Amino acid sequence: MSKVEFTLATLEEHEVSSNDRTAFARPLYLSPLEAYLGLKSLFGEPDREHIDPSRQQWAYLLKTDAARIEVNDWKLDSWSIHIYEQNKNKARAEGLIKELEKQIIQASAKQRAVYSKLLNSSSGHVIENPFALCYRTARELLEIAEQLTQKGGGILGAAPQLGDSTRYTLCRAAFFHLIAAVEGWLNLVYEIYLKAELRDDRIVDRLAKEQIDIKLRLAPIYCDCFAGKPIDHTTEAFRNFHRLVNARNDFVHANLTTNMKTPVVSLDDITFVISPDNAQNSMVPGLTSDLGIEDLRKIKVIVDEILGQTLGSMKPRDRREFESVMHQDFINLEYRDGVPVIVG
């Protein structure tokens, strides 16, 4: 396709239905900023009025002789091209995408100095939320395991051999993600609320290596969002969580625990296998392979309780602020005097 001339379209010229879209692309080789700089140098200021503000910050409405085009960012982390070809000619629409991409890349390359200057003077970060990722993964793994127990044993057309073994595998994976979710949650708290006078590389590195239960108890001492008193480690929620962490450590390091050593005795020429007493009342089975759905539901309750206790120790304003973003996939932070602040 020879070089195509793209020009700005008015809103009236761009009255199209999403059902009329002929082709779509989400280029990955340019960041939204690089694409924006290229588009701005080609077409001037973007449209910021006729967009979805919960998902977009800018859009360009463009046209050619036989097509309408929209280029927009999406949820801070990507950008996309939508082609509405009047004759529904898919091959031509895809050709327009390639041509527009090429022009944006060429224009963006001429803006490298601007891009580098902006990058070196960043005012904040958008951070991926490890808590939301791990917690959602654990919840979904549990849901899949529960579906496998339903009548018929199948899920989404899964092979019939997916049975007990698969359920236990899913539960073990969910268990590790639940504990990781708490660690991710704590890391978020320290990242956002660590006291300004403690934001020193040596202190941050030391805290990153600290045991999770110690890190949890000391969070109110190090972070501004708490009243200042250490987390009460005598509560049932904390004791249960501490036992969970110890069990996780045994699993991760493949330790041969007492519960994994089952005594065998003989009496009257009969062999008896005796389960350890402490395995009967444990919240986590003595054998990793025995971690089932009911166990995982109890573990999730314990995780929710320790998160609830820690949230309850926060100052009300900080708690409301943190709760509003803790389940978001990405959190937008802006630095003010070197300290991150959550941006809505």
DOSE-363156 format. One record per residue (C-alpha): x, y, z. Coordinates in steps of 0.02 Angstrom, whole numbers, padded with zeros to 5 digits, always signed. Layout:
BEGIN
XYZ...
END
This chain:
BEGIN
+00000+00000+00000+00072+00168-00051+00083+00301+00081-00090+00349+00144-00136+00522+00203-00220+00518+00373-00308+00676+00433-00406+00726+00586-00593+00689+00583-00729+00785+00671-00842+00696+00794-00985+00707+00668-00878+00627+00533-00834+00488+00652-01010+00431+00695-00982+00243+00687-01045+00093+00784-00928-00029+00870-01013-00164+00766-00945-00080+00610-00764-00104+00662-00669-00194+00524-00497-00216+00603-00411-00189+00770-00231-00189+00834-00146-00164+01001+00037-00130+00956+00161-00185+01088+00324-00115+01020+00282+00065+01067+00227+00120+01240+00073+00232+01254+00188+00381+01284+00293+00345+01129+00136+00323+01024+00060+00483+01095+00216+00584+01056+00215+00520+00878+00029+00552+00855+00042+00726+00931+00183+00774+00813+00078+00712+00666-00096+00774+00712-00082+00900+00854-00185+00894+01013-00292+00739+01052-00476+00725+01092-00495+00721+01282-00680+00757+01292-00766+00614+01202-00678+00471+01292-00714+00351+01435-00619+00436+01578-00616+00276+01682-00513+00189+01548-00442+00320+01431-00346+00484+01437-00333+00527+01253-00396+00480+01082-00367+00532+00902-00510+00526+00776-00438+00508+00602-00501+00478+00426-00451+00427+00251-00554+00427+00092-00643+00264+00136-00615+00235+00322-00634+00309+00494-00499+00273+00624-00485+00291+00811-00321+00280+00906-00332+00283+01096-00243+00232+01254-00316+00101+01370-00301+00084+01559-00131+00171+01563-00035+00019+01498-00078+00002+01313-00144+00089+01157-00244+00028+01009-00299+00065+00831-00479+00038+00773-00520+00040+00588-00696+00065+00519-00682+00032+00330-00840+00087+00239-00845-00068+00127-00798-00189+00268-00641-00231+00169-00538-00321+00300-00380-00333+00194-00382-00146+00161-00418-00109+00345-00268-00213+00399-00163-00122+00270-00217+00043+00346-00163-00018+00518+00010-00062+00454+00028+00104+00365-00029+00206+00515+00084+00106+00631+00232+00143+00517+00195+00329+00515+00175+00333+00706+00340+00239+00730+00432+00358+00614+00359+00511+00701+00393+00438+00873+00576+00406+00830+00598+00592+00802+00535+00623+00980+00665+00515+01070+00746+00665+01156+00577+00721+01224+00536+00543+01277+00702+00521+01369+00684+00688+01458+00509+00642+01518+00565+00470+01575+00709+00542+01676+00592+00663+01764+00453+00541+01808+00334+00605+01941+00277+00435+02000+00246+00254+01956+00105+00141+01905+00142-00019+02001+00071-00191+01970-00021-00248+02125+00052-00414+02187-00084-00436+02317-00226-00421+02192-00141-00542+02072-00102-00676+02202-00268-00661+02295-00370-00671+02136-00267-00818+02075-00297-00912+02238-00483-00875+02233-00500-00933+02053-00400-01091+02086-00517-01131+02230-00668-01100+02119-00600-01218+01986-00567-01352+02117-00745-01331+02182-00815-01349+02007-00718-01511+01985-00813-01583+02133-00981-01548+02056-01087-01687+01983-01005-01761+01830-00831-01705+01883-00801-01604+01725-00763-01421+01700-00769-01324+01538-00756-01484+01437-00606-01545+01536-00551-01724+01513-00639-01848+01629-00473-01899+01710-00467-01731+01800-00521-01788+01972-00456-01796+02151-00273-01776+02104-00309-01618+02005-00414-01545+02145-00273-01570+02270-00148-01493+02148-00259-01340+02128-00279-01323+02317-00092-01332+02347-00063-01197+02216-00200-01089+02292-00123-01109+02467+00045-01039+02410-00041-00895+02321-00141-00850+02477+00016-00833+02582+00101-00739+02441-00050-00623+02436-00019-00571+02617+00165-00541+02579+00115-00439+02426-00009-00341+02533+00126-00301+02660+00249-00251+02525+00119-00129+02458+00095-00053+02630+00283-00031+02653+00303+00039+02476+00168+00170+02498+00173+00213+02683+00353+00186+02742+00403+00340+02842+00500+00468+02741+00649+00467+02860+00666+00278+02837+00669+00279+02646+00850+00228+02640+00912+00087+02527+00991-00010+02671+00833-00004+02775+00722-00048+02628+00834-00195+02582+00834-00256+02762+00644-00246+02773+00625-00340+02608+00720-00488+02682+00628-00489+02849+00519-00636+02901+00337-00604+02857+00272-00618+03037+00404-00495+03101+00370-00380+02955+00185-00387+02994+00207-00349+03179+00326-00203+03147+00227-00121+03007+00147+00007+03126+00321+00058+03186+00389+00087+03012+00236+00149+02918+00140+00311+02935-00031+00236+02902-00043+00157+03076-00068+00233+03246+00103+00171+03302+00070+00020+03412+00136-00147+03347+00010-00272+03278-00059-00376+03422+00022-00547+03401-00082-00627+03539-00243-00630+03438-00311-00794+03369-00299-00722+03193-00113-00686+03212-00074-00854+03293-00167-00947+03156-00079-00849+03021+00090-00881+03102+00055-01068+03098+00007-01053+02915+00171-00966+02875+00269-01103+02963+00173-01235+02864+00208-01139+02703+00393-01134+02745+00394-01321+02774+00309-01348+02607+00423-01229+02511+00582-01306+02583+00511-01482+02570+00550-01512+02753+00516-01683+02825+00401-01629+02966+00341-01733+03112+00172-01751+03029+00255-01828+02877+00334-01966+02983+00193-02087+03020+00232-02215+03157+00206-02399+03115+00183-02523+03257+00147-02709+03267+00034-02798+03389-00020-02980+03382+00061-02996+03212-00047-02852+03149+00026-02691+03077-00048-02524+03130-00011-02355+03052-00038-02215+03179-00069-02036+03127+00024-01908+03233-00089-01830+03365-00055-01652+03309-00107-01693+03131-00285-01724+03184-00322-01545+03238-00207-01450+03122-00279-01316+03007-00159-01381+02874-00148-01569+02840+00012-01654+02892+00043-01707+02712+00050-01579+02574-00043-01699+02462-00192-01697+02581-00230-01511+02562-00410-01510+02504-00551-01389+02470-00615-01377+02649-00437-01348+02712-00413-01211+02584-00576-01126+02633-00516-01121+02814-00347-01053+02758-00432-00916+02658-00532-00867+02813-00370-00855+02913-00290-00745+02779-00443-00633+02772-00443-00618+02962-00261-00564+02974-00287-00438+02834-00441-00376+02925-00346-00358+03089-00205-00261+03004-00324-00149+02908-00417-00116+03070-00255-00052+03146-00237+00082+03012-00287+00262+03033-00465+00280+02963-00418+00395+02820-00272+00287+02763-00378+00129+02781-00513+00200+02667-00383+00255+02541-00292+00088+02539-00451-00016+02534-00506+00081+02380-00356+00018+02279-00297-00143+02360-00395-00253+02238-00348-00153+02083-00227-00233+01960-00124-00074+01950-00100+00068+02074-00051+00243+02018+00074+00327+02134+00132+00508+02125+00287+00565+02219+00272+00717+02330+00432+00768+02419+00499+00594+02382+00352+00504+02462+00225+00406+02356+00044+00460+02364-00101+00359+02291-00181+00448+02145-00364+00405+02113
END
